[in-house]
Amino acid sequence: MEKTAKDRKASVRSAKNKKAIKKPKYIFEFLKYGAICLVITLGAAWFMLNKKLDVINNDYENEYLSRRGEVEKTITELMLYTEDNSRYINCLNKLEMNMYDLAASGGSGMAEVWIKGEKVLETPRGVVAFVGYNEGKRDSNGRLNPNQTEYYFLEEETFLSPVLDKYPLSVSGSYNHDAFASYFGKKDRSGEEKYVYEIGLVMINRETHRFIPETVNVYLQGSAEFVETIYCSTSVPEGFERVPDDKISCAMFGYVPKEGTDLELTQSRKWSFRDNVQSDANEPSYCELRYSGFQKQSLSGMLPYETAVFLVSAVIIGLLAGLVISVIPYNKKKGIWEAYEYRKKTTEAMAHDLKTPLATISAYAESMEDSSPEQKAEYAEKICDNVSEMNRMVDNILNFSKSENTSRSLTKKEVDIGNLVNASVSKFSGLFDRKQIRTEVTCKEECVLTTDELLLRQAIENLISNCARYATDSSEVEISVSGKKISFRNQTTEKFDDVESLKKPFVKGDGARGENGTGLGLSIADNNLSLLGYRLELHAENGWFEALVILG
């Protein structure tokens, strides 16, 4: 009993695990595989974007380290002079310039310089401008000695108001190195027109190392196309003097936002006043550089448009790939479902066709008990007729099953098609005579084929049998044989919505419903002819039904 109960439980579980075969829907397959493809393409796009961002960040980091090195080098140089030395103030201004370069180097590098415990410099904010002024002689190439260059910073941002109000500086993120007037590289990513400035005439204060611009030249960013010259100041304030423009060795403009860049200065480097080297001791340092360290850029900040293009492209490619790939599992499931439906309909059709003669046999058998000897003889004959009909149905089903075997071997020999057709017509002469159907066989030319005679004979007999069974009484059947085709035509009153569907198994025309037969004749003929390399075509028009066997 215990074993039986286990078997019963296993049977129940097996039944539950069996999934009903349902007609597949393409949309479900597309949603499934489309989602998988989207994940893959979006993942690939995200990986490629981050690889590109890594390259950009590495370049910026190298630039940042280089600029920070310049700051540290200038601090080391600054320590060579005392505050009353004329080179000290110039070196301090050079350091301020280097600190601005550090902020503009791609890492939002905020920094402060402390000397003897007091902050003397920090990264500039807002619009930053400085010029290099050099009174030295030029060499044969027209270049000034950079070691003799003094740096002057903008006195106040308001002196640039005439320019800023008309041509705003390009700003991107927390810095904008591209805004230097001496740099005409890529255009701004937004595609809008942006501008860069170049200082023309200046007035300088030698004591404070500050300058006031007299003229500013405006250019289009990315093309160096000149726009116009704007006059910023005409009077010379006290303490300032005009200098010739040929003494200006460099003139640069940029922007560091006043807000949003207050990063925590977590790193520092100290220099000892005594030995002018980096100090590891805890003694008070002469000079200290406090800085924020390199800040990596994000995709949205550095590659906003590339990111959008990559992700949209990934979505499109993913959906297209999903459309294509989902066809494969859909067709596979569809094939399984069609095979299941075909088997189901075939079983139902066989059961239906066999049920009719079985019911007739049962009725006659029940009636024989109380019938007369003459009636018993009649009923026995009827029973035998129905048994014969059932045998014929079973034979047709077996023949149809054989015809579906596409791997069966063929036995080929030369066959005279005219003789084969005439012999097949003679086989059904009794049926033609009972329905008073006239037959006419026309052989337009001698036709001898090397083929499997058994399969071809079976196909031709089924087509002739179809003519004999379903042709209108007292009508005519026309059969024509040529080297390229065999035509079977019979008159009919039946209308066909889809005549090609008659080649499907167990399909009958409306006028043939209720007739004896399985509806397999045309299916067997079509399968046999396909195995032989021929083709069966069906046509119905103007009261005629035609079956064409295309031989070549």
Buried (B, 14 or more C-beta within 10 A) or exposed (E): EEEEEEEEEEEEEEEEEEEEEEEBEBEEBBEBBBEBBBEBBBEBBBEEBEEBBEEBBEEBBEBBBEBBEBBBEBBBEBBEBEEEEEBBBBBBBBBBBBBBBBBBBBBBBBBBBBBEEEEBBBBBBEBBBBBBBBEBEEEEEEEBEEEBBBBBBBBEEEBBEBBBEEBEBBBBBBBBBBBBBEBBEEBBBEEEBBBBBBBBBBBBBBEBBBBBBBBBBBBBBBEEEEBEEBEBBEEEEEEBEEBEEEBBBBBBBBBBBEEEBEBEBEEEBBBBBEEEEEBEEEEEBBBBBBBBBBBBBEBEEBBBEBBEEBBEEBBEBBBEBBBEBBBEBBEEBBEEBEEBEEEEBBEEBBEEBBEBBBEBBEBBEEBBEEEEEEEBEBBEEBBEBBEEBBEBBEEBBEBBBBBEEEEEEEEEEEBBBBEBBBEBBEBBEEBBEEEEBEBEBEBEEEBEBEBBBEBBBBBBBBBBBBBBBBBBEEBBBBBBBBEEBBBBBBBBEBEBEEBBEBBBBBBBBEBBEEEBBBBBBBBBBBBBBBBBEBBBBBBBEEEBBBBBBEBE
